[in-house]
Amino acid sequence: MAARFRNVLPVWCLLFLCALCVLPRPDALAQPKREFRAAWIATVSNIDWPSRPGLSADQQRAEFVKILTQHQQAGLNAVVVQVRSACDALYPSAFEPWADVLTGRQGQAPDYDPLAFMIAECHKRGLEFHAWFNPYRAVANTQVGTLHAAHIARKRPDWLLAQGTLRILNPGLPAVRNYVAGVIMDVVRRYDIDGVHFDDYFYPYPPGPGTLPFNDDATFAANKRGFTNRAAWRRDNVNLFIKQMADSLQATKPWVKFGVSPFGIWQNKSAAQPLGSTSRGLQSYSDIYADSRQWIQAGWLDYVAPQLYWNSKQTSANYGQLVPWWSAVVQSSPATAGVNRHLYIGQAAYRVGAAGESATWNVAGHMPDQLRLNRSTVAVQGSIFYNTSTFNRNPLGLRDSLRTAAFYGRPALRPAMPWKHNTPLPAPTQLQAERQGSWVALHWEKPSTVADELNRIRQFAVYRFIDGQVVSTEDPTALLAITATDTTDFVDANVPEGRTVRYLVTALNRLHSESPASNVAVASAGADDEPAGFDLRLSPNPVSERVVIDYDLPAECTVRLGIRDTSGRAITQLPEQRQSAGTYSILFRPTQLPSGVYFVVLQANGHELSRRMLVAH
């Protein structure tokens, strides 16, 4: 039988069919497509890494690689690594001495550059690296005289504020703000970090009994800037520094993210402060002079990660009440033009199952419940776990629970930041799928991009759709993998037997801005899974004027035969019909088709075959 294909699906019919597409179930959306999943890696006092001072360079590197492997296994996609904890450095610096956590002696260089190594190891695994700096802490529980001669506390003792054994750089001095900003920007310029991160330490926390508070009378007298209220002046000192850092990053490397993890309570709600949270605890605003709400309201931060290290039954600081409060803060910023800055929650992994903690922290399901609350709260886009050592010990099975499908079992893109990058990326092209039994090899062409860093392709997202699953990159269950680098090859080694699978690939920049999708590549059920006698053949191929399409049916069945372009769009479609067992031939003349790659697709009784057809005029 010879026939010319004709298009029997008018536009109105296609639209009607699209309307019938079934969206993923709500429970399938519990794991979002985008989520920030990170852990803090603390180096001060060797909390997380290195495990002790004096390890060899090879031992240190091996420990760090093991940490990254464990975090990847848990489904994390970023790390926040402490690189400057007390005016010392985990990298060669012209400003500050080497940290003693590496070799056991402050100022003594290791046999490698730890920061360069850590960044490279993260990036080759597709992990984001946020460099964590403590801006002001200079000396903790030690004497200034024991420090290396190059330490700023030795060189500029006039810059210090003292409280007990603690010494910090004085935030009220303009020279201090410029010095700290210079130290940090030196790292930004020399290293390919993804983020600059501060924790909750700015001015000292209130001293304990018997310890005198710090004294900044002279600084206030000399640098009032018109302030009469000392507390407001101290907050402004910190505000000036936060804004200075935001401006410097934007001017130097606008793709570097800026985030702070403040103490979890800004202010307690009261008649005098109706904007505060329903809490009764220490307040960062008045106790440590950190106006974290202002930093979000002014648009200075790209993300805020409040340390909500409390449980959901604690009355003075209740997790279930503080999460929505912070959500409201990021949604009410007048400076961000309706585009919320990101909110990640600092999670107290170190309290899970720990001795001396309340009964709530000894319930295995409590932190998973906290994560469920995060996901159900508007504007919460991820979590950061403190600390790595505790997290990787798997307290009460926490890490195991994260590896399930309910939490981090599937990959997730990091949340996009459209205020940093909003230029469409070009899509990958020429996606091809080659099936061999239970695996499918994919290959695609990398799109050409301009040379600037924000538009450079760093990774690719691979989506897989099984049988009749709706082809949409908005379906988080379809996100199969995120390549670690900009490779253009991927092997799906776990293809369901007897199922037809379709693939899409998108391109990602370093901020995980996502391109439109590539063409659809189809991998039909493997030959071993197809009914005996079910086949599809094209001759000749490549084709110019005419091609004979032969297909074999092993039994009577309902048949659909059509041609699709590389995006999966139907070009022509024969009417669906019942056909008896046998061999059928159709003559197709592709004279109206532009030269290029197309797919002939045969569907029969739940099975699908496709053959690549090259039209060359």
C-alpha positions as CSV (number, residue, x, y, z in Angstrom):
1,M,0.0,0.0,0.0
2,A,1.4,3.4,-1.0
3,A,0.2,6.5,0.8
4,R,1.2,10.1,1.3
5,F,1.2,11.0,5.1
6,R,-1.3,13.7,6.0
7,N,-1.7,15.7,9.2
8,V,-5.0,14.7,10.7
9,L,-4.6,16.6,14.0
10,P,-5.8,20.2,13.6
11,V,-4.6,22.9,16.0
12,W,-7.7,22.9,18.1
13,C,-7.4,19.1,18.6
14,L,-3.7,19.5,19.7
15,L,-4.7,22.1,22.3
16,F,-7.5,19.9,23.6
17,L,-5.1,17.0,24.0
18,C,-2.6,19.2,25.9
19,A,-5.4,20.2,28.2
20,L,-5.8,16.5,29.2
21,C,-2.2,16.2,30.3
22,V,-2.0,14.9,33.8
23,L,0.2,16.9,36.1
24,P,2.3,15.2,38.8
25,R,0.5,14.3,42.0
26,P,0.9,16.8,44.9
27,D,3.0,14.2,46.9
28,A,5.3,14.0,43.9
29,L,6.0,17.7,44.2
30,A,7.1,17.3,47.9
31,Q,10.6,17.3,46.6
32,P,11.0,20.5,44.7
33,K,13.0,20.9,41.5
34,R,15.1,23.6,43.1
35,E,16.5,23.5,46.6
36,F,19.6,24.6,48.4
37,R,21.1,21.7,50.3
38,A,24.2,22.5,52.2
39,A,26.3,21.8,55.3
40,W,28.8,24.0,57.2
41,I,32.3,22.7,57.4
42,A,33.8,24.3,60.4
43,T,37.6,24.6,60.7
44,V,38.0,26.6,63.9
45,S,39.4,24.3,66.6
46,N,39.4,21.5,64.0
47,I,35.7,21.0,64.6
48,D,35.1,19.4,61.2
49,W,38.3,19.6,59.1
50,P,41.1,18.8,59.4
51,S,40.3,16.3,62.1
52,R,43.5,17.4,64.0
53,P,46.4,19.7,63.4
54,G,49.6,18.4,61.9
55,L,48.2,16.0,59.4
56,S,50.1,15.6,56.1
57,A,48.8,17.4,53.0
58,D,47.7,14.0,51.6
59,Q,45.8,13.1,54.8
60,Q,44.1,16.5,54.8
61,R,43.1,16.1,51.2
62,A,41.8,12.6,51.7
63,E,39.7,13.8,54.7
64,F,38.2,16.6,52.7
65,V,37.4,14.3,49.7
66,K,35.7,11.9,52.1
67,I,33.5,14.7,53.5
68,L,32.5,15.7,50.0
69,T,31.7,12.1,49.1
70,Q,29.5,11.8,52.2
71,H,27.7,15.0,51.4
72,Q,27.1,14.0,47.9
73,Q,25.7,10.7,49.0
74,A,23.3,12.6,51.3
75,G,22.0,14.6,48.3
76,L,23.7,17.9,49.2
77,N,24.6,20.4,46.4
78,A,26.7,23.0,48.3
79,V,29.1,23.4,51.1
80,V,29.9,26.4,53.3
81,V,33.6,26.1,54.4
82,Q,35.2,28.2,57.1
83,V,38.4,29.7,55.5
84,R,39.1,32.6,58.0
85,S,38.0,32.0,61.5
86,A,40.2,34.4,63.6
87,C,42.1,36.7,61.3
88,D,44.1,33.7,60.0
89,A,43.8,31.9,56.7
90,L,43.5,28.5,55.0
91,Y,45.1,30.0,51.9
92,P,48.3,31.9,51.2
93,S,47.6,35.5,52.2
94,A,49.6,38.7,52.1
95,F,47.5,40.1,54.9
96,E,47.2,37.3,57.5
97,P,49.1,34.2,58.7
98,W,48.3,30.6,58.0
99,A,45.8,29.1,60.5
100,D,47.3,26.7,63.1
101,V,44.5,24.1,62.4
102,L,46.5,23.0,59.4
103,T,50.1,22.4,60.7
104,G,49.7,23.0,64.4
105,R,51.6,26.3,64.2
106,Q,50.1,29.6,63.2
107,G,52.0,31.0,60.2
108,Q,53.4,27.7,59.1
109,A,52.5,26.9,55.5
110,P,51.3,23.5,54.5
111,D,52.6,21.8,51.3
112,Y,49.7,22.9,49.2
113,D,47.0,25.6,48.9
114,P,44.0,24.1,50.8
115,L,41.5,26.7,49.4
116,A,42.4,26.1,45.8
117,F,42.2,22.3,46.4
118,M,38.8,22.5,48.1
119,I,37.3,24.7,45.4
120,A,38.5,22.4,42.6
121,E,37.2,19.3,44.4
122,C,33.8,20.9,44.9
123,H,33.5,22.1,41.3
124,K,34.5,18.8,39.7
125,R,31.6,17.3,41.7
126,G,29.1,20.0,40.8
127,L,29.0,21.3,44.4
128,E,28.9,25.0,45.1
129,F,31.6,26.4,47.4
130,H,30.8,29.2,49.8
131,A,33.8,30.7,51.6
132,W,32.9,31.4,55.2
133,F,34.6,34.3,56.9
134,N,34.5,35.5,60.4
135,P,34.9,39.3,59.9
136,Y,35.9,40.5,63.3
137,R,37.0,37.7,65.6
138,A,40.7,38.0,66.2
139,V,41.6,36.1,69.3
140,A,39.5,33.5,71.2
141,N,40.7,31.9,74.4
142,T,44.3,32.7,74.0
143,Q,46.8,35.4,74.6
144,V,47.7,37.9,71.9
145,G,51.4,37.4,72.7
146,T,51.2,33.8,71.5
147,L,50.1,34.8,68.0
148,H,52.3,34.9,64.9
149,A,54.0,38.3,64.4
150,A,52.0,38.8,61.2
151,H,48.7,38.5,63.0
152,I,46.7,41.7,62.9
153,A,46.2,41.6,66.7
154,R,50.0,41.9,67.0
155,K,50.4,44.5,64.3
156,R,47.4,46.7,65.3
157,P,46.5,46.2,68.9
158,D,44.8,49.6,68.8
159,W,42.1,48.0,66.5
160,L,41.0,45.5,69.2
161,L,38.0,45.4,71.5
162,A,38.5,43.2,74.5
163,Q,35.9,41.1,76.4
164,G,37.4,38.5,78.7
165,T,39.8,36.4,76.7
166,L,38.0,37.4,73.5
167,R,39.5,40.0,71.2
168,I,37.7,41.3,68.1
169,L,38.5,43.9,65.5
170,N,36.6,47.1,66.4
171,P,33.6,47.4,64.0
172,G,33.4,51.1,64.8
173,L,36.7,51.9,63.1
174,P,36.5,52.8,59.4
175,A,40.0,51.4,59.0
176,V,38.9,48.0,60.3
177,R,35.9,47.8,57.9
178,N,38.2,48.6,55.0
179,Y,40.8,46.1,56.2
180,V,38.4,43.2,56.6
181,A,36.7,44.0,53.3
182,G,40.2,44.0,51.7
183,V,41.0,40.6,53.1
184,I,37.8,39.1,51.8
185,M,38.0,40.8,48.4
186,D,41.5,39.5,48.0
187,V,40.1,35.9,48.2
188,V,37.2,36.9,45.8
189,R,39.6,38.2,43.2
190,R,42.1,35.3,43.4
191,Y,39.8,32.3,43.8
192,D,36.8,30.9,42.0
193,I,34.5,30.9,45.0
194,D,30.7,30.8,44.5
195,G,29.7,32.7,47.7
196,V,30.9,34.8,50.5
197,H,29.3,33.8,53.8
198,F,29.3,35.3,57.3
199,D,27.9,33.6,60.4
200,D,26.3,35.3,63.5
201,Y,29.5,36.8,65.0
202,F,29.7,40.6,64.8
203,Y,29.9,42.4,68.1
204,P,30.5,40.0,71.0
205,Y,27.6,38.2,72.6
206,P,26.7,39.5,76.1
207,P,29.4,38.4,78.6
208,G,28.8,35.9,81.4
209,P,28.9,36.7,85.1
210,G,32.1,38.2,86.3
211,T,33.3,39.3,82.8
212,L,33.3,43.0,81.9
213,P,31.7,44.0,78.5
214,F,33.8,45.5,75.8
215,N,34.5,49.2,76.0
216,D,34.2,51.3,72.8
217,D,33.8,54.8,74.4
218,A,36.8,56.3,72.6
219,T,35.7,54.9,69.2
220,F,32.2,56.3,69.7
221,A,33.5,59.7,70.7
222,A,35.8,59.9,67.7
223,N,33.4,58.4,65.0
224,K,29.8,59.4,66.0
225,R,28.7,60.3,62.5
226,G,25.9,62.3,64.1
227,F,24.6,59.4,66.3
228,T,23.7,60.0,69.9
229,N,22.4,56.5,70.6
230,R,25.3,54.1,71.1
231,A,23.3,51.0,70.2
232,A,22.0,52.5,66.9
233,W,25.6,53.6,66.1
234,R,26.9,50.0,66.6
235,R,24.2,48.6,64.4
236,D,25.1,51.2,61.8
237,N,28.7,50.2,62.0
238,V,27.8,46.6,61.0
239,N,25.3,47.8,58.4
240,L,28.0,49.9,56.7
241,F,30.2,46.9,56.5
242,I,27.5,44.6,55.1
243,K,26.6,47.2,52.4
244,Q,30.3,47.7,51.6
245,M,30.7,44.0,51.0
246,A,27.6,43.8,48.9
247,D,28.8,46.7,46.7
248,S,32.3,45.4,46.4
249,L,31.1,41.9,45.3
250,Q,28.7,43.4,42.8
251,A,31.4,45.6,41.3
252,T,34.1,42.9,41.2
253,K,32.4,39.5,40.6
254,P,28.6,40.0,40.4
255,W,28.0,36.2,40.2
256,V,29.5,35.6,43.7
257,K,26.6,35.2,46.1
258,F,26.5,37.0,49.4
259,G,24.9,35.4,52.4
260,V,24.7,35.8,56.2
261,S,23.6,33.2,58.8
262,P,22.5,35.4,61.7
263,F,21.2,34.5,65.1
264,G,17.7,33.2,64.7
265,I,15.9,35.9,66.7
266,W,16.0,39.5,65.3
267,Q,13.7,41.1,68.0
268,N,11.1,39.7,70.3
269,K,7.6,40.9,69.6
270,S,6.4,43.5,72.0
271,A,4.2,46.6,72.2
272,A,7.3,48.7,71.4
273,Q,8.3,46.4,68.5
274,P,5.3,44.8,66.8
275,L,7.4,43.5,63.9
276,G,9.3,41.1,66.1
277,S,8.8,37.3,66.3
278,T,6.8,35.5,68.9
279,S,9.8,34.6,71.0
280,R,11.5,35.4,74.3
281,G,15.2,35.0,73.7
282,L,18.4,36.9,73.1
283,Q,17.9,39.4,70.3
284,S,20.5,40.0,67.6
285,Y,19.2,43.6,67.1
286,S,19.9,44.8,70.6
287,D,22.3,42.2,72.1
288,I,24.9,41.8,69.4
289,Y,23.9,44.9,67.2
290,A,23.1,42.8,64.1
291,D,20.1,44.3,62.3
292,S,19.6,41.2,60.1
293,R,16.1,42.3,59.0
294,Q,17.5,45.5,57.6
295,W,20.1,43.6,55.5
296,I,17.2,41.8,53.8
297,Q,14.9,44.8,53.6
298,A,17.7,46.8,51.9
299,G,18.5,44.1,49.4
300,W,22.1,43.8,50.4
301,L,22.1,40.0,50.7
302,D,21.4,37.3,48.2
303,Y,20.4,34.9,50.9
304,V,19.9,34.8,54.6
305,A,20.2,31.6,56.6
306,P,19.0,32.2,60.2
307,Q,20.3,29.8,62.7
308,L,17.0,28.3,64.0
309,Y,18.7,25.9,66.4
310,W,15.5,25.2,68.4
311,N,12.9,22.6,68.3
312,S,9.2,22.9,67.6
313,K,8.2,22.5,71.3
314,Q,10.4,25.1,72.7
315,T,8.3,28.0,74.0
316,S,10.9,30.7,74.2
317,A,12.1,30.2,70.6
318,N,9.8,28.0,68.7
319,Y,11.0,26.6,65.3
320,G,7.4,26.4,64.0
321,Q,6.9,30.1,64.7
322,L,10.3,31.4,63.6
323,V,10.3,29.9,60.1
324,P,7.1,31.7,59.0
325,W,8.4,34.9,60.6
326,W,11.6,34.8,58.5
327,S,9.5,33.9,55.4
328,A,7.5,37.0,55.9
329,V,10.7,39.1,56.2
330,V,12.1,38.0,52.8
331,Q,8.7,38.6,51.2
332,S,8.3,42.1,52.5
333,S,11.5,43.7,51.3
334,P,10.8,47.1,49.6
335,A,14.2,47.0,47.8
336,T,14.0,43.8,45.9
337,A,11.3,44.7,43.3
338,G,9.0,41.8,44.3
339,V,11.8,39.2,43.7
340,N,12.4,37.6,47.0
341,R,16.0,37.1,48.2
342,H,16.6,33.5,49.3
343,L,15.8,32.1,52.7
344,Y,17.7,29.0,53.8
345,I,17.2,27.6,57.3
346,G,20.2,26.9,59.5
347,Q,19.5,23.4,61.0
348,A,20.8,22.1,64.3
349,A,22.1,18.7,63.2
350,Y,24.5,18.8,66.2
351,R,21.5,18.7,68.6
352,V,19.9,15.6,67.1
353,G,20.2,12.7,69.5
354,A,22.8,14.5,71.5
355,A,23.3,13.9,75.2
356,G,21.8,16.5,77.5
357,E,19.3,17.7,74.9
358,S,15.5,17.7,75.4
359,A,13.4,14.7,74.6
360,T,12.2,16.4,71.4
361,W,15.7,16.3,70.0
362,N,15.8,12.6,70.7
363,V,12.9,11.8,68.5
364,A,14.2,10.5,65.1
365,G,11.5,12.2,63.1
366,H,11.8,15.6,64.5
367,M,14.3,17.1,62.1
368,P,12.6,15.5,59.1
369,D,9.4,17.2,60.4
370,Q,11.3,20.5,60.5
371,L,12.3,20.0,56.8
372,R,8.7,19.3,55.9
373,L,7.7,22.6,57.5
374,N,10.4,24.3,55.5
375,R,9.0,23.0,52.3
376,S,5.5,23.9,53.1
377,T,6.4,27.5,54.0
378,V,6.4,30.0,51.2
379,A,9.9,31.5,50.5
380,V,11.9,28.9,52.2
381,Q,14.3,27.5,49.6
382,G,16.6,25.2,51.4
383,S,18.7,24.3,54.5
384,I,22.2,24.4,55.8
385,F,23.2,21.8,58.4
386,Y,25.5,22.4,61.3
387,N,27.9,20.8,61.7
388,T,29.5,18.4,59.2
389,S,31.0,16.0,61.8
390,T,27.7,15.4,63.5
391,F,25.8,15.3,60.3
392,N,28.0,12.6,58.9
393,R,27.7,10.5,62.1
394,N,24.1,10.0,61.1
395,P,22.5,10.8,64.4
396,L,19.2,9.0,64.8
397,G,19.4,8.1,61.2
398,L,19.1,11.7,60.0
399,R,21.4,11.3,57.1
400,D,19.7,8.1,56.0
401,S,16.3,9.8,56.1
402,L,17.6,12.6,53.8
403,R,18.7,10.0,51.2
404,T,15.1,8.8,50.7
405,A,12.8,9.9,47.9
406,A,10.9,12.1,50.3
407,F,13.8,14.4,50.9
408,Y,17.1,14.4,48.9
409,G,16.8,11.2,47.1
410,R,16.5,12.9,43.7
411,P,18.8,15.7,42.5
412,A,17.8,19.4,42.8
413,L,18.9,22.5,41.0
414,R,20.0,25.2,43.3
415,P,17.5,28.1,43.4
416,A,18.0,30.6,40.7
417,M,18.9,34.3,41.4
418,P,17.2,36.3,38.6
419,W,18.4,39.6,40.1
420,K,22.0,38.4,39.3
421,H,21.3,36.8,35.9
422,N,18.2,37.1,33.8
423,T,19.6,36.6,30.2
424,P,18.2,33.5,28.4
425,L,20.8,30.8,27.9
426,P,20.9,29.0,24.6
427,A,19.6,25.4,24.6
428,P,21.7,22.3,23.9
429,T,21.2,20.8,20.5
430,Q,21.3,17.5,18.6
431,L,20.5,15.3,21.6
432,Q,20.8,11.7,20.7
433,A,20.0,8.5,22.7
434,E,21.5,5.1,22.0
435,R,20.0,2.2,23.9
436,Q,21.9,-0.9,24.8
437,G,19.8,-3.2,27.0
438,S,19.3,-1.6,30.4
439,W,21.3,1.5,29.7
440,V,21.0,4.5,27.4
441,A,24.0,6.6,26.2
442,L,23.1,10.3,25.6
443,H,25.2,12.8,23.6
444,W,24.4,16.4,22.8
445,E,26.0,19.5,21.4
446,K,27.0,22.3,23.8
447,P,25.5,25.6,22.8
448,S,27.8,28.4,21.9
449,T,27.8,31.3,24.5
450,V,29.4,34.6,24.9
451,A,32.6,34.8,26.9
452,D,31.3,36.4,30.1
453,E,31.2,34.3,33.2
454,L,27.5,34.7,33.9
455,N,26.6,33.2,30.5
456,R,29.2,30.4,30.5
457,I,27.7,26.9,30.6
458,R,28.9,25.1,33.7
459,Q,26.6,22.0,33.9
460,F,23.7,20.3,32.2
461,A,20.4,19.0,33.6
462,V,19.2,15.7,32.2
463,Y,15.4,14.9,32.3
464,R,13.9,11.5,31.7
465,F,10.2,10.7,30.9
466,I,8.9,7.1,31.0
467,D,6.2,5.9,28.6
468,G,3.3,8.4,28.7
469,Q,4.7,10.7,31.3
470,V,4.1,14.3,30.4
471,V,7.2,15.8,28.9
472,S,7.9,18.9,31.0
473,T,11.0,20.3,32.6
474,E,8.8,21.6,35.4
475,D,8.2,18.1,36.7
476,P,10.8,17.6,39.5
477,T,10.3,13.8,39.3
478,A,11.7,13.9,35.8
479,L,15.0,15.5,36.8
480,L,17.3,12.5,36.4
481,A,20.7,14.0,36.9
482,I,22.8,17.2,37.0
483,T,26.2,16.7,35.3
484,A,29.1,17.7,37.5
485,T,30.8,19.6,34.7
486,D,30.1,20.8,31.2
487,T,30.5,17.4,29.7
488,T,28.2,16.6,26.7
489,D,27.8,12.9,27.5
490,F,25.7,11.0,30.0
491,V,24.9,7.4,30.5
492,D,21.5,6.4,32.1
493,A,22.5,3.0,33.6
494,N,19.1,2.2,35.1
495,V,16.6,2.2,32.3
496,P,13.3,0.4,33.2
497,E,13.0,-2.8,31.2
498,G,10.4,-2.9,28.4
499,R,9.6,0.9,28.7
500,T,10.1,3.6,26.2
501,V,11.9,6.6,27.6
502,R,12.3,10.2,26.4
503,Y,15.1,12.6,27.3
504,L,15.6,16.3,27.4
505,V,18.7,18.2,28.4
506,T,19.0,21.9,29.5
507,A,22.1,24.0,30.0
508,L,23.0,25.6,33.3
509,N,25.3,28.5,34.2
510,R,27.1,28.8,37.6
511,L,23.9,30.3,39.2
512,H,21.8,27.4,37.8
513,S,19.9,29.7,35.5
514,E,18.4,27.2,33.1
515,S,18.1,27.3,29.3
516,P,15.2,26.1,27.3
517,A,15.2,22.3,26.6
518,S,17.0,20.5,23.8
519,N,15.2,18.3,21.3
520,V,13.5,15.2,22.7
521,A,15.5,12.0,22.2
522,V,13.6,8.7,22.3
523,A,15.0,5.4,23.5
524,S,12.4,2.8,22.6
525,A,12.1,-0.5,24.5
526,G,15.1,-2.7,24.0
527,A,14.9,-5.4,21.4
528,D,15.0,-8.1,24.1
529,D,11.9,-6.5,25.7
530,E,9.9,-6.1,22.4
531,P,7.4,-8.7,21.3
532,A,8.9,-11.1,18.8
533,G,8.2,-10.0,15.3
534,F,7.7,-6.3,16.2
535,D,10.0,-4.2,14.0
536,L,10.4,-0.9,12.1
537,R,12.7,-0.3,9.1
538,L,13.5,2.6,6.8
539,S,14.9,2.4,3.3
540,P,16.8,4.3,2.0
541,N,18.2,6.3,4.9
542,P,19.4,9.1,4.4
543,V,16.5,10.0,2.2
544,S,16.0,12.7,-0.4
545,E,12.8,12.2,-2.4
546,R,11.2,9.0,-1.0
547,V,11.5,6.5,1.8
548,V,9.8,3.2,2.3
549,I,8.7,2.6,5.9
550,D,8.2,-1.1,6.7
551,Y,6.9,-2.4,10.0
552,D,6.0,-5.9,11.3
553,L,3.2,-6.6,13.7
554,P,3.2,-10.0,15.6
555,A,-0.5,-9.8,16.4
556,E,-3.6,-7.8,15.7
557,C,-3.3,-4.4,17.5
558,T,-4.0,-0.7,17.4
559,V,-1.4,1.1,15.5
560,R,-0.2,4.8,15.3
561,L,2.5,5.8,12.9
562,G,3.9,9.3,12.6
563,I,7.0,11.5,12.1
564,R,8.4,13.9,14.7
565,D,11.0,16.5,14.6
566,T,13.9,16.7,17.1
567,S,11.8,18.6,19.6
568,G,9.3,15.8,19.7
569,R,6.6,17.8,17.8
570,A,4.4,15.7,15.5
571,I,5.1,16.6,11.8
572,T,2.7,14.1,10.3
573,Q,0.5,11.4,11.7
574,L,-1.5,8.6,10.2
575,P,-4.9,7.9,11.7
576,E,-5.0,5.4,14.5
577,Q,-6.3,2.0,13.2
578,R,-6.6,-1.6,14.0
579,Q,-4.3,-3.9,11.9
580,S,-3.9,-7.6,11.7
581,A,-0.6,-9.4,12.2
582,G,1.7,-9.0,9.2
583,T,4.1,-6.7,7.4
584,Y,3.1,-3.3,6.2
585,S,4.8,-0.8,3.9
586,I,4.2,2.9,3.5
587,L,5.8,5.2,0.9
588,F,6.6,8.6,2.3
589,R,7.8,11.6,0.2
590,P,9.6,14.2,2.5
591,T,9.8,16.8,-0.3
592,Q,8.1,19.4,2.0
593,L,10.4,18.8,4.9
594,P,13.5,20.9,5.4
595,S,16.8,19.0,5.5
596,G,17.5,17.7,9.0
597,V,17.0,14.9,11.5
598,Y,13.5,13.4,12.1
599,F,12.1,10.4,13.8
600,V,9.7,7.8,12.5
601,V,7.7,6.6,15.5
602,L,5.5,3.4,15.6
603,Q,3.2,2.8,18.6
604,A,1.4,-0.5,19.0
605,N,-0.3,-2.0,22.1
606,G,1.8,-0.1,24.6
607,H,5.1,-0.6,22.8
608,E,6.9,2.1,20.8
609,L,9.7,1.9,18.3
610,S,11.5,4.9,16.7
611,R,14.0,5.2,14.0
612,R,16.2,8.2,13.1
613,M,15.6,9.5,9.6
614,L,18.0,11.9,7.9
615,V,16.4,14.1,5.2
616,A,19.0,15.5,2.9
617,H,17.8,17.4,-0.2
